Amino acid sequence: MNRKTRQAIPPAIPQVGQAKRGPQGHIGYLLRQASVALRSAMDRTLTDLEVTTPQFSVLTMIAAYPGLSGADLAKLTFLTPQTINVIVRNLERDGSIEKTAHATHGRILRLHATAKGQALLKRCRARVAKIEAQFGGLLGKDDEKIVRRWLSAVAGTLR
């Protein structure tokens, strides 16, 4: 086979679920593939609410753990401090969150969801819950518990 022939015929890329993109694939790749598919689905379902998936993650963590700092959020959401700053600024501008000064460390700002932010989060969660039900339906309840434990253990082991 000459060089020109190799360039003319690109390799066939398998569909999701086939060959290395399916059960035969490397598990790390399969986790990444699933993560990207989830992110894309979340982006699509949140777009008309004018919320990005990272904003949803940040708002979720602020509501779950009131009083978080920006540094705490960066750790919990796997985002950079710079990205957190932009997201927090936008959520605060839109009235979804508010900042309060730490009781003893004035430079540390604590973040809280406002009533508007809680309402927005409720609408976002309803949409994301539909996506989670879609892929959660691929497993039985017992299997889902096993997968949840396994994913948590993977994160704990590799941290």
C-alpha positions as CSV (number, residue, x, y, z in Angstrom):
1,M,0.0,0.0,0.0
2,N,1.5,3.3,-1.0
3,R,1.4,6.5,1.0
4,K,-1.2,8.1,-1.3
5,T,-3.6,5.2,-0.7
6,R,-3.3,5.4,3.0
7,Q,-4.2,9.1,3.0
8,A,-7.2,8.5,0.7
9,I,-9.0,6.0,2.8
10,P,-9.6,7.2,6.4
11,P,-10.2,4.5,9.0
12,A,-13.8,3.8,9.8
13,I,-14.7,5.3,13.2
14,P,-17.0,2.9,15.1
15,Q,-20.3,4.0,16.5
16,V,-20.7,4.5,20.2
17,G,-21.1,1.1,21.7
18,Q,-19.0,-0.7,19.1
19,A,-15.4,-1.9,19.1
20,K,-13.2,0.2,21.4
21,R,-16.2,2.6,21.9
22,G,-18.2,-0.3,23.5
23,P,-17.6,-3.0,26.0
24,Q,-14.3,-3.9,24.5
25,G,-12.9,-0.4,25.1
26,H,-10.6,0.8,27.8
27,I,-12.6,1.6,30.9
28,G,-11.0,5.1,31.2
29,Y,-12.1,5.9,27.7
30,L,-15.6,4.6,28.3
31,L,-15.9,6.8,31.5
32,R,-14.8,9.8,29.5
33,Q,-17.2,9.0,26.7
34,A,-20.1,8.7,29.1
35,S,-19.0,11.9,30.8
36,V,-18.9,13.9,27.6
37,A,-22.3,12.5,26.5
38,L,-23.8,13.5,29.9
39,R,-22.3,17.0,29.7
40,S,-23.6,17.5,26.2
41,A,-27.1,16.3,27.2
42,M,-27.1,18.7,30.2
43,D,-25.9,21.6,28.1
44,R,-28.7,21.0,25.7
45,T,-31.4,20.7,28.4
46,L,-30.3,23.8,30.4
47,T,-29.6,26.1,27.5
48,D,-33.0,27.8,27.3
49,L,-32.8,28.5,31.1
50,E,-29.5,30.4,30.3
51,V,-27.6,28.1,32.6
52,T,-24.4,26.3,31.7
53,T,-23.6,22.9,33.1
54,P,-20.7,24.4,35.3
55,Q,-23.1,27.0,36.6
56,F,-25.6,24.3,37.5
57,S,-22.8,22.4,39.3
58,V,-21.8,25.5,41.2
59,L,-25.3,26.4,42.2
60,T,-26.0,22.8,43.2
61,M,-23.0,22.8,45.6
62,I,-23.8,26.2,47.0
63,A,-27.3,25.1,47.8
64,A,-26.1,21.8,49.2
65,Y,-23.4,23.3,51.4
66,P,-24.3,27.0,52.2
67,G,-21.4,29.1,53.2
68,L,-18.8,27.6,50.8
69,S,-15.9,29.7,49.7
70,G,-14.7,30.0,46.1
71,A,-11.8,27.7,46.9
72,D,-14.2,25.1,48.3
73,L,-16.3,25.3,45.2
74,A,-13.3,24.8,42.9
75,K,-12.5,21.6,44.7
76,L,-16.1,20.3,44.7
77,T,-16.9,21.1,41.1
78,F,-13.5,20.3,39.5
79,L,-13.3,23.8,38.1
80,T,-10.4,26.2,38.2
81,P,-10.5,29.1,40.7
82,Q,-10.5,31.5,37.7
83,T,-13.6,29.7,36.3
84,I,-15.3,29.7,39.7
85,N,-14.7,33.5,39.9
86,V,-16.4,34.1,36.6
87,I,-19.3,31.8,37.4
88,V,-19.8,33.3,40.9
89,R,-19.7,36.8,39.4
90,N,-22.4,35.9,36.8
91,L,-24.6,34.1,39.3
92,E,-24.4,37.0,41.7
93,R,-25.1,39.5,39.0
94,D,-28.2,37.5,38.0
95,G,-29.4,37.4,41.7
96,S,-29.0,33.6,42.1
97,I,-26.4,33.8,44.8
98,E,-25.1,36.3,47.4
99,K,-21.9,36.7,49.2
100,T,-21.3,37.3,52.9
101,A,-18.1,37.9,54.8
102,H,-16.7,35.1,56.9
103,A,-17.2,35.8,60.6
104,T,-13.5,35.9,61.5
105,H,-11.7,36.0,58.1
106,G,-13.0,39.1,56.4
107,R,-11.3,38.3,53.1
108,I,-13.0,35.0,52.8
109,L,-16.5,35.3,51.2
110,R,-19.2,32.8,51.9
111,L,-21.7,32.0,49.2
112,H,-25.4,31.3,49.6
113,A,-28.2,30.6,47.1
114,T,-30.9,33.3,47.1
115,A,-34.6,32.4,46.7
116,K,-34.2,33.2,43.0
117,G,-31.2,30.8,42.9
118,Q,-33.1,28.1,44.7
119,A,-36.0,28.4,42.2
120,L,-33.7,28.3,39.2
121,L,-31.9,25.3,40.7
122,K,-35.2,23.5,41.1
123,R,-36.1,24.0,37.4
124,C,-32.6,22.9,36.4
125,R,-32.7,19.8,38.6
126,A,-36.1,18.7,37.2
127,R,-34.5,18.7,33.7
128,V,-31.3,17.0,34.7
129,A,-33.4,14.4,36.6
130,K,-35.0,13.4,33.3
131,I,-31.5,12.8,31.8
132,E,-30.4,10.8,34.9
133,A,-33.6,8.7,34.7
134,Q,-32.8,8.0,31.1
135,F,-29.4,6.5,31.7
136,G,-30.4,5.3,35.2
137,G,-33.0,3.2,33.6
138,L,-30.3,1.1,32.0
139,L,-29.6,-0.4,35.4
140,G,-31.7,-2.1,38.1
141,K,-31.8,-0.5,41.5
142,D,-29.2,-3.0,42.9
143,D,-26.9,-2.5,40.0
144,E,-27.2,1.3,40.3
145,K,-26.1,1.1,44.0
146,I,-23.1,-0.9,42.9
147,V,-22.2,1.5,40.2
148,R,-22.5,4.5,42.6
149,R,-20.3,2.8,45.1
150,W,-17.8,1.9,42.4
151,L,-17.6,5.4,41.0
152,S,-17.2,6.9,44.4
153,A,-14.4,4.3,45.2
154,V,-12.6,5.1,41.9
155,A,-12.6,8.8,42.7
156,G,-11.4,8.1,46.2
157,T,-8.7,5.7,45.1
158,L,-7.3,7.9,42.4
159,R,-7.4,11.2,44.1
